[in-house]
Amino acid sequence: MLHEAPAASPATPPAAPSAGVVTALEALRLELGGDVLQVGPGLDVGRLGKDYALQSPSGAAPLAIARPGEVAQVAQILHCCNAHRIPVVPQGGMTGLAGGAVPLVPALLLSLERLRSIEEIDVDAGTMTVQAGVTLAEVQAAAESRGLFFPLDLGGRSAQIGGNAATNAGGNRVVRYGMMRALVLGLEAVLADGSVISSLGKVLKNNAGYDLKHLFIGSEGTLGVITRLVLRLQPKPASTATALCAVPSYAEALALLQRLRAGLGGQLAAFELMWPAFYHLATTLAERQPPIDEGHGLYVLVEALGSDPGRDAAQFESVIAAALDAGVVADAVVAQSVAQARSLWEIREGSGAFRKHHSPQLPFDVSVATSDIGAFVEDCNARLRARWPLAKILYLGHAADGNIHISIKLDEQAGSARQMDDVVYAAVRDWKGSVSGEHGIGACKRDYLGHSRSEAEIRLMRTLKAALDPAGILNPGKVLPPDDGVSAGV
Amino acid sequence: MLHEAPAASPATPPAAPSAGVVTALEALRLELGGDVLQVGPGLDVGRLGKDYALQSPSGAAPLAIARPGEVAQVAQILHCCNAHRIPVVPQGGMTGLAGGAVPLVPALLLSLERLRSIEEIDVDAGTMTVQAGVTLAEVQAAAESRGLFFPLDLGGRSAQIGGNAATNAGGNRVVRYGMMRALVLGLEAVLADGSVISSLGKVLKNNAGYDLKHLFIGSEGTLGVITRLVLRLQPKPASTATALCAVPSYAEALALLQRLRAGLGGQLAAFELMWPAFYHLATTLAERQPPIDEGHGLYVLVEALGSDPGRDAAQFESVIAAALDAGVVADAVVAQSVAQARSLWEIREGSGAFRKHHSPQLPFDVSVATSDIGAFVEDCNARLRARWPLAKILYLGHAADGNIHISIKLDEQAGSARQMDDVVYAAVRDWKGSVSGEHGIGACKRDYLGHSRSEAEIRLMRTLKAALDPAGILNPGKVLPPDDGVSAGV
């Protein structure tokens, strides 16, 4: 078997729920109505049973499925589950890549899909107040409709904005705008005991006590359930400049990055590295004419977002031209139209090519210091090749923020997911990197958390978990590795 | 009496320390050496007794003063103090404005001033790893020496960088670069029990478990003692454009802000509002020729930081000119030299004028939604005038991020600090603002925390405090209002 699901916590009873739990859920169903709460057994899980990650575990059969339409109902549900020790798995768009929203134990699935109101767009303050179940695509469109811009962008735009916050989503524009954490001004969450923490301020400057929102952003539903957000919007960029550059090696990629940072005055919005095997897959194998010949050391997709279409393009081209003159860039193509820019992005996204030539695949989402990326990729590749000389391995990444994606085709040339995890995460540990740059830990990487975080850090995480969710009902088994029952939930 | 210090916690014994405490401190002194730990009574507190805030309480006489030169010594000190329930007050440059580093009870003063090594500057990654006691001025200069830029800037540049992080410092460039929280990639802190939490990663993208650094940033030394930081550096701006604009009212100031945001492509770095009484003080009263006549509704100091000196200036001037043509701006002066820019900033900083004509003063640092600033200032002013018709009150602020500073001259026309606090913070509460935009809560504002945060939020803050500092030794009496001994420390 190629994919090994994380084992459910040993304390988990696989048996039928206790009479007390059945009675409590039935009473809750009568309070909330059958459209808000369905109680099992035999529930149709549909899309709530699985996320986008191939190696995610198959979800356990749920005890109940809740689809609250109001924050007060979320509070009621959590209050009841906490009192009766019923595990709760918060769920958004199910586009995650780490098994974070897949139930490992029989649980109440808490889908935020009906909390889908855009409550306010404040153009002066540059903010949008939304409920958690609004999709990323809807948030982007709503900002655009008011002449503003919500910069978070990633492949799964049917993700819910609450899930984007719970997982601190990243994507392609982090180098300019930051991760989701930087785009959230205010946040409302419901704690395990049902109390509602409403910190929905709209200001950038607020130092009135502890900044509680950061507890919930990126903790993957293990410390509370995010119900509403105040998002920070940006001015809509008036110009986009896109180029594909070939560089001899990672040293020149770094030099190009410094030139772009210095020359574009903060307008650099994407700096996407593609190693040769990936470039080959996304062009020649995908029957797409390579815009620059194959054979270079590395390819970089560069994008700048500016405010003055005429002058920005000239400035962008002059920075690229200077890099060519200096020998930092070996060859370059600057997009002359929106369609050309789109086709350069299609290469980076590997549209079609992945599915056709590199599927099923095991994806990694790691990060190391930007200065170490080149050497890390070489080292990691050598370790993988030593074990699986013929495996098909691709490297690409958002290099300006240290994030590297590795994709290994799962075929007879490769090892098991667990074996390859072991090799890649050992390399990450040795380079003092992070086992998750942007996808999160979820269920898939919890056994490797200690590769990137010290015992003291993990102990502090457990302290927080125990303080905020003493009964361990919230998303049990996620993020933190099992600790003999201390934090692994029910 | 104009200034009323917050009362020390009623549980605090004002008497001599117990024999156990004396013995423990003496043993610690023998371990660490007399240069690291001085034990009282009769210690010369020097600059560690008082911060920059006039209304800060007079510090209690310390039990001991520690000046550790290594992180391991910080850990030893905290471990000992935790075991013996000795209050610890972490101290940086003592430039705070909220009494956060002033001891309210007899305590060990833990000065970070000897942790002053700049450990690494990584130009490729754009990071600087520093110990907590390095001053802001030193960090700025070290970045500059490598062709990079650390954007945090504020009046008290002798502040220590650890204190900047502990208080989540703001300043003038937040609109572009964010507050201190956004400038910290990694952080090391020592917990109350002496365990060292080292999260010194250098990457922008890191989702490996809870992001612990945010617990320590902005919690004013009540949850842990920050010992090291990895700072995010920026490319050094190649151009600076500065202008002073007069606008008829706050509505036009907002319209100007939108134009600058849209027209400057993210280069807007400061948008500083000055209401007429402040402008009068900083120009005419200070014997400085007003660059724009008095009599306008509001004055705005605008600064943009760019990458191309020639083109940025033209772009900046064209945005200002368009705002003049549209009637948004009534009059404007664009600085034509560094000296002119400097003299415009001197107006905003009120250099000299404050000391001479508006001292002593009671400063406020509040924030409300950017769209509400104009109406908030009117309402707050009306409330103050209703009580003290002749008080001298100035308003200025970093409006793009919602932050407003109010300064009331403490003379016979004004009320007591407590009375005026009551009026201003009631207005902040009614406008759903924050009683601290950037200075923090410290000792001075803890009684007003509930004006900006709900009971549920404060309860969660107490939960965090109890989880991380169960003995309540860390900076007792700060941030959280007393709660019958639950979190108020020793």
Interface residues (C-beta under 8 A of the other chain):
Chain A: D122 V123 D124 A125 G126 T127 T167 N168 G170 V174 V175 R176 G178 M179 R181 A182 L191 S195 V196 I197 S198 S199 G201 K202 V203 L204 K205 N206 N207 A208 G209 Y210 D211 L212 H214 L215 I217 G218 S219 L223 Q234 P235 K236 P237 A238 L254 L257 Q258 R261 A262 G263 L264 G265 G266 Q267 L305 G306 S307 D308 R311 D312 Q315 S367 V368 A369 T370 S371 H398 A400 D401 G402 N403 K432 G433 S434 V435 S436 G437 E438 H439 G440 I441 K445 L449 S452 R453 S454 A456 E457 I458 R459 L460 M461 T463 L464 A466 A467 L468 V479 L480
Chain B: D122 V123 D124 A125 G126 T127 T167 N168 G170 V174 V175 R176 G178 M179 R181 A182 L191 S195 V196 I197 S198 S199 G201 K202 V203 L204 K205 N206 N207 A208 G209 Y210 D211 L212 H214 L215 I217 G218 S219 L223 Q234 P235 K236 P237 A238 S239 L254 L257 Q258 R261 A262 G263 L264 G265 G266 Q267 L305 G306 S307 D308 R311 D312 Q315 S367 V368 A369 T370 S371 H398 A400 D401 G402 N403 K432 G433 S434 V435 S436 G437 E438 H439 G440 I441 K445 L449 S452 R453 S454 A456 E457 I458 R459 L460 M461 T463 L464 A466 A467 L468 V479 L480
